[in-house]
Amino acid sequence: MSRVIVAGTELRGDVLRRVVLRSDAIPIPVTLEAEIRVDDSIRNGLAEGKTIQAGMAKDNFYIIKSVRIVERASQGNHAIEYLHIIALLEACYTVAFVRDKAIVKEKATLQQIYKAAGASLKTIDADFPVDRFMCYVGESPSFHIARALQENCGLLRWKANKMTFFKLPDLFKQKTVMALPNVSQDITSGFTERHEVQSFYSVNEKGEFIYGNRTKARAARFMPHMSEMQLKNLTRCLVLRKIIKLYYSEELCAGDLISIDGGNPLVIITAAHVFSSGTDGGTAEQYTKLWLSELTQ
């Protein structure tokens, strides 16, 4: 069961109508969505702008949305009240907000870019310098961080209260954390991939065309100010292959490697850990849902 701690108090399971703790391979790698039954003792602690803790690792989350839900059923003389909240990992939630000041940097590390966007991340393991980073007024840094990650052929993983950068090929050099039978939904479409996984080209300093990976017939896109390596990195990506639902396993996170029926391992790009208490007539359930991908070039 997901733990939710508000103002130092761990909430009982019957108070948590539904909790979804999600780990993703994105610039804000952990998010929380929950419906929580409230009273006067915890209502203020779940307001927008407040910080709560959740999960086995007790990560801190910043609430960006808090919506009041009042049920018609009543308990005594009081209506049953819930708050539906959405919260982002506190260490880096600020990169989701639009900027009132631009961020323009050259050869800055990823941690320095996060810091410039107001994030409190102290370190990023295996950090790297970004050649050019530009986020203009009215834009969200998260989109440009995602682009920098793609140009450098990598992703971020949040695990054990630590952020780490991985090159995509290095993900598949890890040890698998779990072996599962092939009881999954398979996702395969070469036609779709040819349209969505593009090849890229640019112009070098001599005015000559340079290209990324052109081994397959793909949609092509021009990208200015790119090196040949960056163009190849843009095509190298993780493609969804399987979706699988299993018993509640909160220790699994995006970036972990899973073995399916002894075949080639797949990497988790999203792990959604779901807890539903069954309070007020709902269905009680606990499970983890994984989206698994392989590397394509």
N, C-alpha and C positions, 0 to 999 in steps of 0.2 A: 504493500500500500504506500502511495506517495505521502510523505510527511509535509505538512504545511504549518509553519510557525508564524504567528502574528503577535507582534509586541512581546516576544519572549515566551509565548504560550503556545504549546503544540495543540492543534485542533483535533477533536475526537473524530473518528471515522464517520459517525452518523451525521456530522455537521457538513461533511464534504459530499455534496450530491454527485459531483463529477469533477475529476481532475485529469488534465492531459499535460504531461511533462514531455516536451519535445526537444530532441537533440538533432541538429541539422548541420550540414557542411556549408555554412553560410557565414557572413561577417558577424551576425549576432547568433552564436551557435546554440543557445538554449533559450527556450521560451516556455511560458506557463499559461495555461488557460484553465479556469476553474469556476464552478458554481458552488458558492459557500453559503450555508444558512447562517444568518447573522442575528445578533441582538445588540443591545447598547454597549456590551463589553468589548466587542471586536469591530463594530461598524466603522469607526474612525480609522482603525488600523488597516482597512481595506479600501481606503479612498484613493483616488487618482493622485499620483505623486508620492505615495507611501512605499516603503520597502518591506518585503516579507521574505521569509526563507522557505525553501521547498526542496524535496528530494533527499535521498540518503546522504548526499554530500553537503546538505544544508547551504546550497548556493543562495545568494541574495538576488532578489528580483525586484525591479522597479515597475510599479503598476502604471500603465499608460492608459488603461480604460477600466472604468468601474460603473456598471449599469445595475440599477435597482430593479429587482423582479419581485412582485408581490403576488402570492398565490391566493386564490379565492378561499381555499380551506383556511381554517383558523384554529388556533390552539388557545383554549380559554377565550379571553376577550381580545386576543391579538391575532392579526393576520400573520401568516408565515412569510417571512421575508428572506430573499436570497440576494447576493451580489454576484453578478457575472463579471469576472475580472480577466484581463489580459495583461501579462507582465513580461518584461524582457530582462535578460541577464544584466544585473546592475553594473558590472565591470565595463560594459561597452554599449549600454542602451543609447547613449547620446548620438551614436553614428546613424541612428534611424531618423533623427529629427532634421528638418530642413534648416539650412544655414542662413543666418543673417550676415555672416562674413565669409568670404571665400577662403578656401585652403588651396594654396599653390606651393608645391614642394618639388625639389629635384634631389635624387639620391638619398631620400629620407627612408629610414626603416619603417616597417609596418607599424611598430609600436609607436614611433614618433607621429605617424599619421593618425593613429587612434587617439593619442594624447592631444594633438591639435584639434581633434573633433570633440574634446571634452571627456574622453573615456578615462577610466581610472586603472586600466591595465598597467601593471608594473613591468612585466616582461612578456615576450613571446619567444618561446623556445624555437631555435633554428630560424630566427628572423632573417629578413633579406632586405636589401635596398630597392626601392621602387624608382625607376629612371625618371618618370614624370608622373606627378599626381596633381590633378586639378578638379576641384569641386567648387562650383560657382554659387553665388548667392541664390537661394531658392531651391537648391538641390540637396539631396541626402547623401552623405559620405558613403553609406553602405553600398550603394550601386557602384561607385567608383572603386571601392575596396574590392568588391567582387570582380571587377574588370582587372584590377592589378593582380589578383590571385590567378585569374585565367591566363593572363599574359605570362605569368611565371610558372604556369603548369602546376598549381597546387591548391590546397584548401587548408582551412583552419579546423582544429579539433579542440574542444573544451572537455577535459577529463581530469578528475581529482583536483578541481580548483586551479587548473593550469591551462593556458592557451599554447598550442603547438602548431607550427606550420609544417606541412608535409608536401613534398613533391608527389604528384599522383603516382608515378611508378614505384616510389618508396612505400606507398601504402600496402602494396602487394608483397613486400619483403617482410612484413610483420608476421608474427605467429598468429594463427587463427585463435579467436577467443571462444568459439563455440562451433560444434558440428551439428547440423540439422538434416533431417530427411527431406526429400524433395516433395513437400506437400505445400506447394506455393502456386501463386498465380504467375505464369510466365508472360513476359512482355518482350515481344520480338517483332520488329518491322523495319526491314532494310530500306523500304521505300521512304518511310518517315525519316529515318536517319540521314538519308542522302539530302533531304531538304533542311533538316534542323542542324546537323553537324556540317558546317560550311568549311570551305577552303578560303584562304585569304591571300591577298597580294598587296604589294606596296611599291614604292619607288625609292631607290637608294640615292646617295649623294651625287652620283654620276648621272642621274636621270634614267637609270635602267630599271626595268621591272624586276622585282624579286618576288618569290613565291614561297608559300608554306607547303603543306602536304597536298600533292595533286595526284596521288596514286589511285583515287576513286573519283568517279563522276559525282561532283557535289555542286551545290549552289556556291557561287564565288562572291566575295565581298572585298572592296578596297578599304585598306586601313592605312592612314597616313602615319609617317614617322615611326615605322616599325622595322625592327631588324628581322633577318631571315629566321632566327631562332624564335623570336616572339610570334612570328606568323605560324610556325609549326606548333608552338604551344597553344595557340588559340584553337587549333583543330583537335588537339589531344584533350579528351574530356571523358567523364564518367557517364555511361549510358545505362539507364534503368533496365534491368533484366528480370527481376523477380520481386514479388510482394508476398510477404509471409507473416502469418499471425501465430504467436506462440504464448506460452505462459509468461506471467509478469516477470520481466528481467531488466530492472532499472540500471543494472551495471553496464548494459550495452549502450554504446553511443556512436554517433556518426564518426566515421574514420576507422572503426573496428573492422576486422576481417572475419568473415563467416564461411565455413566450409559446408557445401550442400552435396550430400550423397557422395562424399569423397572426390568430387570433381574440382575444377579450378575454383579457388576461393573468390568470393565476391565481397565488395566493401559496402558497409552501411552508409547510405547518404542521408537517411532520415530514420530515427527511431522514436516512435510515439508510445509512451507508457501511459496507459489509460486505467483509471480507477473510478468505478461507479459504486456507490454504497447501497443503492436500491432504496434510499430514503424516500418516503412519500409515494410508495407504490412503483418506483422505477425498477429497472433490472439491475441486480447486483452482479458486477463482473470486474475482473482484473485481467489485463492482457497487455502484451507488447506487440506492436506492429512494425515490421521492418521493410524498408525499401532498399533493395540491394542492386548494386551496379558493377559493371566491368569497365575496364579501360579500353577506349577505342582511339585509334590514331589515324 
